[in-house]
Amino acid sequence: MRVAILASGWAGFNDAACRELAARGVELLVVTEGDVADTAYESHTVDEYARSHVWRGAPADGEITRLLTEFAPDAVLMHSWHYGPYREAMKAVPAGTLRVLWMDNVWRNVPKQWIGRAVAPWWVRSIFEAVMVPSDRTEFFARRLGFDEGEVIRGSLSADTSVFGSEPRTGEEIAGRRRFVAALRLVHHKGADVLAAAYRTYRESTPEPWDLDVAGLGEMAPHYDGLEGVRMLGFQQPAELAELLRTSSCLVLPSRIDPYGVVLHEAALSGLPIVTTYQVGAAPFFVQDGQNGWTVPSDDAGRLAAAMSRISGAGPERLGAMSDVSRHLGSRLSSAGWAQNMHEQLAWRIADLRA
């Protein structure tokens, strides 16, 4: 089987999942944009298991179409549906090639999405036979674009389970670390300013506050200037972030908009209690309120601070129980499991398409 991926960026978890897919004998072509804001990955190894093509700025006219024609894939997976050069390439593949939309956006009932729904019959469905989604929330959006339940491939994202994970953690160890961790782009839609305000409130109102490690880059970094107890770590490579999570006490994710949020899976695998907002698409999958953390409203620094206070005041016994729940929830997905499901799903669907 030959599979091409037209990506809008390439993260460590993509690298891990596709390495597993290649190990199953799938020939891969990975085409991706090279410059993605507020990231600095150094460890991608795509050339070890796949053909790769990285473009910057914009591809040349016909460049992506030529790549696909030369590769002759059995299936093409495309991030999003709007990028012109990718759409052009999807239209040019021969009949019998399975074309799959790889999306993670969730339905937010905004005008742009209603327009997308209106034009979906010819703008989306005309170039895709199936859709890949990471969550029920994204599937709800996909169904509104006209995909029926049999055209949905579920479980499209997994953390890198070769890097992220932890042995069982005791409540005493977690409580003893006394550190919150936040791994996010420091931009508005990720709620970086909300976290800064929440932590300030938390620290002022808590007798023995935990410290906060912030891993990430972005324009809102100055919001943390002068905040006592905060350590700014910059962008962390996957192995560095995995070690940081294993030596922290709780993940905090304050997003205003976050279609999925793979970092929740990474934190769960690491045995961390989690505080997140409702707007994180992965929250229902990896956070059970009161059992391994809490889900709070977005854009509400007061509620976020209160949840952080509940965590730091929970005590070793409850923190240990939360850690166990997180590890169990995190075990539901893996890089190898992603590859197995993807390989089987594509094989079945290609056979049906060509029957």
Secondary structure, DSSP 8 states (H G I E B T S, - for coil): -EEEEEES---HHHHHHHHHHHHTT-EEEEEEES--TT-------GGGTSEEEEE-S---TTHHHHHHHHH--SEEEEESS--HHHHHHHHHS-TT-EEEEE--------HHHHHHHHHHHHHTTTT-SEEEESSHHHHHHHHHTT--GGGEEE------TTTS--S---HHHHHHH-EEEEES--SGGGTHHHHHHHHHHHHHH-SS--EEEEE--STTGGGGTT-TTEEE-----HHHHHHHHHT-SEEEE--SSBS--HHHHHHHHTT--EEEETTBTTHHHH--BTTTEEEE-TT-HHHHHHHHHHHHTS-HHHHHHHHHHHHHHHTT--HHHHHHHHHHHHHHHHHHHH-
